[in-house]
Amino acid sequence: MAEAETGAGYLTTHVLDTARGCPAAGLRIVLRRAGSAAVLAEKVTNADGRTDGPILPAADFAPGIYELTFHAGDYLRATGQGGEEPLFLDEVPIRFGMADAAAHYHVPLLLSPYGYSTYRGS
């Protein structure tokens, strides 16, 4: 990607529905700096479970501690995986740090109605 070649960092994400074995399309994601109520970005995943562009592009990237909130409950209800209310998982916050101003950070979410995992992807 051109952004990585310029030395400017950026943030992407990807959501996979492990219960159904497919990308999680239509899942809303909100990005904030940790400790702040201000929304930096709000995106919805496409058919591939990704956002159409970086959730935090190079022009807006700064090292720091961030939080992605995945609105899993809305997605699970929409796909018939909601089950009994209240859901076991509703909003899934993932707090993480980005230290390298020139790096691509990728924070994927592997989601099912009763569990999730994440890691630093590539």
N, C-alpha and C positions, 0 to 999 in steps of 0.2 A: 504494500500500500504506500502511496506517496507520502502520507502523513508520517509514517515510520521513518522514511528516508530523510525527511527534513530535520529529524531530531526532536520533533514536538510530540509529547506524549498524548495518548487518548485512551478512552475507556469504552469497551464493548461488553455485551452480555449475550447470552443464549439460554433459552429455557427449553428443556426436554421433559415431556410427560412420560415418566418411566412406567407408570401403570398401564398406559395405553400404547406405549412403544412408538411415540411420534413427537414431533415438535409441538410445543405449546403455543398455538396461534391465538391471538386476541387477548393476551395477558398484559395487564397494565403494570408499568414499572415507574417508580418515582425515585429520583436521585436528589439527595440533600448532602450538604456538608454535615458531619457529625456535630450534634449539639445545636443545630440551626433549624428553624422551622421553614426557612425559605427554600422553595423548590427550585433546583437548578435545571432540572429536565424532567419531562414526563413523556413516556413513549409507550406504544403498544406493540407487542411482538407480531411479526408477519407470519406467513404460512410456514416459514422455515424456523420459527421460534426465535428469530433475531429481530432487532430493531433495524429500520431501513438505513440508518446511519449510526455513527458512534453515539452513545448516550451522553458522552462528554467529549466533544471534538477537540482537536488540537488547539484551536483558537481560544477555547475556554479552560483548557487543562491547567491545573496547578497542583503540586504535591500537597498532600494533606490526608485527613481521615474523612472518609465518606460513608454514606449509608444508602444502599439500594433497598427499596421496599417493593417486594413483589406481591401484587394483589392476587394471591393464589386462590382465596375463597371465591371471588367472583368468577375466576376461570373454572374452578372445580364445579361450582353450581351450573355454569353454562354448558359444561360437558357432561352433565349427569352424574358427576362423582361427588356431589355435595354431601349426600347422606343426611343424617340427623343434625339438627341445629342445637347448640352451636357447633360449627365445624371444628374438627381437631386442629386444622391449619387454616388460618384466614390470611392475615398479612404476615409475610416472611421478611423480616429485616436482616440484611447482611451488612455488617460494619467492617470496613477494611481500610488499610492504609496504602497510599501510593507515594513512594519516596523518590522515584527516578523520573525527573521531568522529561526525559527523552523516551520513556518506555511505553509500550502498548500493554495496558492492563485489560485482561479479559476475565470477567467474573460470571461463569455459567451457573445455572441452577438446574439440578436434577430433581424433579418434583413428582410426588405421588400424594394421594389424599392423607396419608398418615406418616409421611416422612419426606425429608429433602436432604440434599448434600450440595456442597459447592467446593470449589478449588480455584487456584489461579491457573487459568487456561492460557492458551497461546493464540 
